[in-house]
Amino acid sequence: VNNPWLQHYVKNKAKGVMKEGHVFTVEPMINLGAYSDITWGDNWTAVTSDGKRSAQFEHTVLVTKDGCEILTARENEPVMT
């Protein structure tokens, strides 16, 4: 199989190597309270366990032979290097 499942959270123990052609997401969250979450019955919606406000966004990244390309970058969006 050519698609490692790499979780993106603290103390991740998954092993794998990203290779050219693989795609992954970076999904930072900013929470006013707890970082722990509860998933609703729709198995999609997640809320913080304390119900305080939270914001999340996502970028999709393609691994290329020369590095990475941010597929979801907006025009003229600054890129950290």
C-alpha positions as protocol buffer text, in pm:
chain_id: "A"
residue {
  index: 1
  type: VAL
  ca { x: 0 y: 0 z: 0 }
}
residue {
  index: 2
  type: ASN
  ca { x: 134 y: 340 z: -95 }
}
residue {
  index: 3
  type: ASN
  ca { x: -67 y: 559 z: 141 }
}
residue {
  index: 4
  type: PRO
  ca { x: 56 y: 584 z: 501 }
}
residue {
  index: 5
  type: TRP
  ca { x: -208 y: 691 z: 753 }
}
residue {
  index: 6
  type: LEU
  ca { x: -25 y: 949 z: 964 }
}
residue {
  index: 7
  type: GLN
  ca { x: -228 y: 1101 z: 1244 }
}
residue {
  index: 8
  type: HIS
  ca { x: -157 y: 1464 z: 1320 }
}
residue {
  index: 9
  type: TYR
  ca { x: -180 y: 1502 z: 1693 }
}
residue {
  index: 10
  type: VAL
  ca { x: 47 y: 1497 z: 1996 }
}
residue {
  index: 11
  type: LYS
  ca { x: 234 y: 1173 z: 2071 }
}
residue {
  index: 12
  type: ASN
  ca { x: 169 y: 1028 z: 1727 }
}
residue {
  index: 13
  type: LYS
  ca { x: 330 y: 685 z: 1701 }
}
residue {
  index: 14
  type: ALA
  ca { x: 244 y: 614 z: 1338 }
}
residue {
  index: 15
  type: LYS
  ca { x: 536 y: 525 z: 1116 }
}
residue {
  index: 16
  type: GLY
  ca { x: 555 y: 605 z: 750 }
}
residue {
  index: 17
  type: VAL
  ca { x: 743 y: 798 z: 485 }
}
residue {
  index: 18
  type: MET
  ca { x: 581 y: 1060 z: 268 }
}
residue {
  index: 19
  type: LYS
  ca { x: 683 y: 1019 z: -96 }
}
residue {
  index: 20
  type: GLU
  ca { x: 639 y: 1213 z: -417 }
}
residue {
  index: 21
  type: GLY
  ca { x: 272 y: 1214 z: -515 }
}
residue {
  index: 22
  type: HIS
  ca { x: 138 y: 1176 z: -162 }
}
residue {
  index: 23
  type: VAL
  ca { x: -105 y: 1439 z: -35 }
}
residue {
  index: 24
  type: PHE
  ca { x: -164 y: 1540 z: 326 }
}
residue {
  index: 25
  type: THR
  ca { x: -344 y: 1808 z: 521 }
}
residue {
  index: 26
  type: VAL
  ca { x: -232 y: 2049 z: 790 }
}
residue {
  index: 27
  type: GLU
  ca { x: -527 y: 2136 z: 1015 }
}
residue {
  index: 28
  type: PRO
  ca { x: -434 y: 2374 z: 1299 }
}
residue {
  index: 29
  type: MET
  ca { x: -693 y: 2463 z: 1562 }
}
residue {
  index: 30
  type: ILE
  ca { x: -709 y: 2756 z: 1800 }
}
residue {
  index: 31
  type: ASN
  ca { x: -925 y: 2696 z: 2107 }
}
residue {
  index: 32
  type: LEU
  ca { x: -1023 y: 2939 z: 2381 }
}
residue {
  index: 33
  type: GLY
  ca { x: -1059 y: 2653 z: 2627 }
}
residue {
  index: 34
  type: ALA
  ca { x: -991 y: 2280 z: 2625 }
}
residue {
  index: 35
  type: TYR
  ca { x: -824 y: 2108 z: 2333 }
}
residue {
  index: 36
  type: SER
  ca { x: -1020 y: 1787 z: 2386 }
}
residue {
  index: 37
  type: ASP
  ca { x: -1317 y: 1732 z: 2159 }
}
residue {
  index: 38
  type: ILE
  ca { x: -1649 y: 1552 z: 2129 }
}
residue {
  index: 39
  type: THR
  ca { x: -1779 y: 1420 z: 1798 }
}
residue {
  index: 40
  type: TRP
  ca { x: -2151 y: 1458 z: 1738 }
}
residue {
  index: 41
  type: GLY
  ca { x: -2378 y: 1177 z: 1626 }
}
residue {
  index: 42
  type: ASP
  ca { x: -2325 y: 1264 z: 1259 }
}
residue {
  index: 43
  type: ASN
  ca { x: -1969 y: 1128 z: 1301 }
}
residue {
  index: 44
  type: TRP
  ca { x: -1831 y: 1445 z: 1140 }
}
residue {
  index: 45
  type: THR
  ca { x: -1899 y: 1752 z: 1354 }
}
residue {
  index: 46
  type: ALA
  ca { x: -1651 y: 1802 z: 1636 }
}
residue {
  index: 47
  type: VAL
  ca { x: -1682 y: 2052 z: 1920 }
}
residue {
  index: 48
  type: THR
  ca { x: -1455 y: 2129 z: 2214 }
}
residue {
  index: 49
  type: SER
  ca { x: -1542 y: 1932 z: 2526 }
}
residue {
  index: 50
  type: ASP
  ca { x: -1601 y: 2254 z: 2722 }
}
residue {
  index: 51
  type: GLY
  ca { x: -1813 y: 2416 z: 2447 }
}
residue {
  index: 52
  type: LYS
  ca { x: -1588 y: 2723 z: 2415 }
}
residue {
  index: 53
  type: ARG
  ca { x: -1513 y: 2885 z: 2081 }
}
residue {
  index: 54
  type: SER
  ca { x: -1267 y: 2720 z: 1845 }
}
residue {
  index: 55
  type: ALA
  ca { x: -1138 y: 2796 z: 1497 }
}
residue {
  index: 56
  type: GLN
  ca { x: -985 y: 2554 z: 1249 }
}
residue {
  index: 57
  type: PHE
  ca { x: -857 y: 2577 z: 895 }
}
residue {
  index: 58
  type: GLU
  ca { x: -691 y: 2339 z: 659 }
}
residue {
  index: 59
  type: HIS
  ca { x: -430 y: 2336 z: 388 }
}
residue {
  index: 60
  type: THR
  ca { x: -381 y: 2046 z: 148 }
}
residue {
  index: 61
  type: VAL
  ca { x: -18 y: 1978 z: 59 }
}
residue {
  index: 62
  type: LEU
  ca { x: 127 y: 1771 z: -226 }
}
residue {
  index: 63
  type: VAL
  ca { x: 470 y: 1610 z: -188 }
}
residue {
  index: 64
  type: THR
  ca { x: 671 y: 1681 z: -503 }
}
residue {
  index: 65
  type: LYS
  ca { x: 1017 y: 1570 z: -617 }
}
residue {
  index: 66
  type: ASP
  ca { x: 1148 y: 1914 z: -510 }
}
residue {
  index: 67
  type: GLY
  ca { x: 962 y: 1948 z: -179 }
}
residue {
  index: 68
  type: CYS
  ca { x: 597 y: 2036 z: -126 }
}
residue {
  index: 69
  type: GLU
  ca { x: 328 y: 2239 z: -297 }
}
residue {
  index: 70
  type: ILE
  ca { x: 39 y: 2393 z: -104 }
}
residue {
  index: 71
  type: LEU
  ca { x: -261 y: 2305 z: -320 }
}
residue {
  index: 72
  type: THR
  ca { x: -506 y: 2523 z: -127 }
}
residue {
  index: 73
  type: ALA
  ca { x: -292 y: 2838 z: -115 }
}
residue {
  index: 74
  type: ARG
  ca { x: -475 y: 3154 z: -217 }
}
residue {
  index: 75
  type: GLU
  ca { x: -328 y: 3392 z: -470 }
}
residue {
  index: 76
  type: ASN
  ca { x: -67 y: 3618 z: -306 }
}
residue {
  index: 77
  type: GLU
  ca { x: -95 y: 3434 z: 26 }
}
residue {
  index: 78
  type: PRO
  ca { x: 231 y: 3459 z: 221 }
}
residue {
  index: 79
  type: VAL
  ca { x: 413 y: 3128 z: 261 }
}
residue {
  index: 80
  type: MET
  ca { x: 636 y: 3060 z: 560 }
}
residue {
  index: 81
  type: THR
  ca { x: 971 y: 2911 z: 462 }
}
